[in-house]
Amino acid sequence: MSEDFRKNLLQVMTETFENPMGIYLDANTALFQTLETISAEEASIPVGNKCASLAAQVAHVTFFIESFERFALQGDDSPRDWGEIWRTVEKVTPQEWENYKTQLRNAYERMMKLFGENPTWNEDTIGGALSVVVHTAYHLGEIRQALCTLK
């Protein structure tokens, strides 16, 4: 069962972040593919129900993944300021936008390695892995919806 879970988890992670295979996304709509179509200027415009920029959405997803990573690897469940990014990430330069995307890609690659090598799946690791996928898919939807307004 663990190997079946791992295989399916890695497929859904790949679908969500980098390469839709038809599990639930259309071609060219994964997170990294979508982000490559967005300029720093567009990433800086507040949109959506939270009036957050797309840069803030990306920073938030990275923060979420890194928070799970600290919990999974170090047992760190200390309180986090989940609102800080929404309050602080606004207008970004082209270099800052590239940095946010790189940080997200690095966090994703670490998660893929962690999920691929995890020897023990339990309630915490399964729940955490599913939360990474579901949370990211939600923000991918927010970003793609915002693009309807921006483009």
C-alpha positions as CSV (number, residue, x, y, z in Angstrom):
1,M,0.0,0.0,0.0
2,S,2.8,2.4,0.8
3,E,4.3,2.0,-2.6
4,D,1.0,2.6,-4.3
5,F,0.4,5.7,-2.2
6,R,3.9,7.0,-3.0
7,K,3.5,6.4,-6.8
8,N,0.2,8.2,-6.9
9,L,1.4,11.0,-4.7
10,L,4.4,11.7,-6.9
11,Q,2.2,11.6,-10.0
12,V,-0.3,14.1,-8.6
13,M,2.6,16.3,-7.4
14,T,4.1,16.3,-10.9
15,E,0.7,17.0,-12.4
16,T,0.2,20.0,-10.1
17,F,3.6,21.6,-10.3
18,E,5.2,20.8,-13.6
19,N,3.6,18.4,-16.1
20,P,-0.1,17.7,-16.5
21,M,-0.8,14.1,-17.5
22,G,-4.5,14.4,-17.6
23,I,-5.2,13.4,-14.0
24,Y,-7.0,16.6,-13.3
25,L,-5.3,19.4,-15.3
26,D,-5.3,20.3,-19.0
27,A,-2.0,20.6,-20.9
28,N,0.2,23.5,-20.1
29,T,-1.7,24.5,-16.9
30,A,0.6,23.2,-14.2
31,L,1.9,25.7,-11.7
32,F,5.4,26.2,-13.1
33,Q,4.1,26.4,-16.7
34,T,1.5,29.0,-15.6
35,L,4.1,31.1,-13.7
36,E,6.3,31.3,-16.8
37,T,3.6,33.2,-18.5
38,I,3.5,35.9,-15.8
39,S,5.7,39.0,-15.8
40,A,7.0,40.6,-12.6
41,E,4.7,43.5,-13.3
42,E,1.7,41.2,-13.5
43,A,2.9,39.3,-10.5
44,S,2.8,42.6,-8.5
45,I,-0.9,43.5,-9.1
46,P,-3.3,42.7,-6.3
47,V,-6.2,40.6,-7.4
48,G,-8.7,38.1,-6.0
49,N,-10.8,38.0,-2.9
50,K,-7.7,38.6,-0.7
51,C,-6.4,41.3,-3.0
52,A,-3.1,39.5,-2.9
53,S,-0.5,39.7,-5.7
54,L,0.5,36.6,-7.6
55,A,3.9,37.0,-6.1
56,A,2.3,36.7,-2.7
57,Q,0.5,33.6,-3.8
58,V,3.8,32.0,-4.9
59,A,5.6,33.1,-1.7
60,H,2.7,31.7,0.4
61,V,2.8,28.3,-1.3
62,T,6.6,28.1,-0.7
63,F,6.1,29.1,2.9
64,F,3.4,26.3,3.3
65,I,5.7,23.7,1.8
66,E,8.7,24.8,3.9
67,S,6.5,24.7,7.0
68,F,5.5,21.1,6.3
69,E,9.2,20.3,5.6
70,R,10.3,21.7,9.0
71,F,7.6,19.6,10.7
72,A,8.3,16.4,8.7
73,L,12.1,16.6,9.1
74,Q,12.6,18.3,12.4
75,G,9.3,17.9,14.2
76,D,9.0,21.7,14.3
77,D,5.3,22.6,14.9
78,S,6.0,26.0,16.3
79,P,3.5,28.7,15.5
80,R,3.8,30.4,12.1
81,D,2.6,33.8,11.0
82,W,0.5,32.7,8.1
83,G,-0.6,36.3,7.4
84,E,2.9,37.8,7.1
85,I,3.3,37.1,3.4
86,W,-0.1,38.5,2.6
87,R,0.9,41.7,4.4
88,T,4.4,42.1,3.1
89,V,4.8,40.7,-0.5
90,E,3.6,43.3,-2.9
91,K,5.4,44.8,-5.9
92,V,8.3,42.7,-7.1
93,T,11.1,43.4,-9.5
94,P,11.9,41.0,-12.3
95,Q,14.8,39.6,-10.2
96,E,12.6,39.2,-7.1
97,W,9.9,37.4,-9.2
98,E,12.5,35.0,-10.6
99,N,13.8,34.4,-7.0
100,Y,10.2,33.6,-5.8
101,K,9.8,31.1,-8.6
102,T,13.2,29.6,-7.9
103,Q,12.5,29.2,-4.2
104,L,9.2,27.5,-5.0
105,R,10.9,25.1,-7.5
106,N,13.6,24.3,-4.9
107,A,10.9,23.6,-2.2
108,Y,9.0,21.4,-4.7
109,E,12.1,19.4,-5.6
110,R,12.9,18.9,-1.9
111,M,9.3,17.6,-1.3
112,M,9.6,15.3,-4.3
113,K,12.8,13.8,-2.8
114,L,11.2,13.6,0.7
115,F,8.1,11.9,-0.6
116,G,10.1,9.6,-2.9
117,E,12.4,8.5,-0.1
118,N,10.0,8.4,2.9
119,P,10.2,5.0,4.4
120,T,7.3,5.4,6.8
121,W,3.9,6.7,5.8
122,N,1.7,7.5,8.8
123,E,-1.1,9.8,9.7
124,D,1.1,12.9,9.9
125,T,3.1,12.2,6.7
126,I,0.1,11.2,4.6
127,G,-1.9,14.1,5.8
128,G,1.0,16.5,5.2
129,A,1.7,15.2,1.8
130,L,-2.0,15.5,0.8
131,S,-2.1,19.0,2.2
132,V,0.8,20.1,0.1
133,V,-1.0,18.9,-3.1
134,V,-4.4,20.2,-2.2
135,H,-3.1,23.5,-0.9
136,T,-1.0,24.1,-4.0
137,A,-3.8,23.1,-6.3
138,Y,-6.0,25.6,-4.6
139,H,-3.5,28.4,-5.1
140,L,-2.9,27.3,-8.7
141,G,-6.6,27.8,-9.2
142,E,-6.4,31.2,-7.6
143,I,-3.5,32.2,-9.8
144,R,-5.2,31.0,-13.0
145,Q,-8.4,32.7,-12.1
146,A,-6.5,36.0,-11.4
147,L,-4.9,35.7,-14.9
148,C,-8.5,36.0,-16.3
149,T,-8.5,39.5,-14.8
150,L,-4.8,40.4,-15.6
151,K,-4.6,39.3,-19.2
